[in-house]
Amino acid sequence: MSTVLITGANKGLGHEAARQLIAAGHTVYVTARDTGRGRAAADRLGARFVQLDVTDDASVTAAAKTIETEGGLDVLVNNAGIEPRRPDGGFIPAPEVTADLFREVFETNVFGQVRMLHAFLPLLRDSPAPVVVNVSSGASLMRDLIDPANPAHFYPDVVYPSSKAAVNMLTVQYSKAYPGVRINAVDPGFTATDLNFHAGTQTVEEGAEILVRMAQIGPDGPTGGLFDAKGTIPW
């Protein structure tokens, strides 16, 4: 069985992925920015808790040191992410998108994953079967967004899909740089979570399945790919 760390796991997809992995017999660290919410989630799940804010270098470094001290890590699930919305859940139209908004979203969705990879890959390389799962999105696929016949064409946001396209590139390039680590991206699908004001058409149980599946691949598993519930998604 593996030791797994999941970022942003006090609710939503991360919380459900933790539940499923614990049920499969794995040791799971759930992380959250808020210590109270994170500990409450860990207690509900029977997980371990470590405070971690992916936007803060010191927080990420401290979490890595804690987990190293407690025995190391086999699997990293980079799940933490944000999507910019108006208070009523509406999308922010392109004319209102600013560089500051891009910076805010990329700080979590992209730079946060880079921080995690930088801090935890040294631990993962000590594992006999190291795995990284980067949570991406179907909204990252430019071929779908540009195709008027594809439902994704009507998704209007500028910032979120740009951040997830960057996650795809991170996945490919890190997988080449670390050939001994299985590094893949996943698309959970349109899942009802706080991120989208619960507008998604899937349950968290359905959305988390691909995170859980890819977190459990072995040393002979794929690397450098994008996957959803149906299988491989061509880049």
Beta strands, then each sheet from edge to edge (+ up, - down):
strand 1: 3-6
strand 2: 27-32
strand 3: 48-51
strand 4: 75-78
strand 5: 131-135
strand 6: 182-186
strand 7: 226-228
strand 8: 231-233
sheet 1: 3+ 2+ 1+ 4+ 5+ 6+ 7+ 8-
end
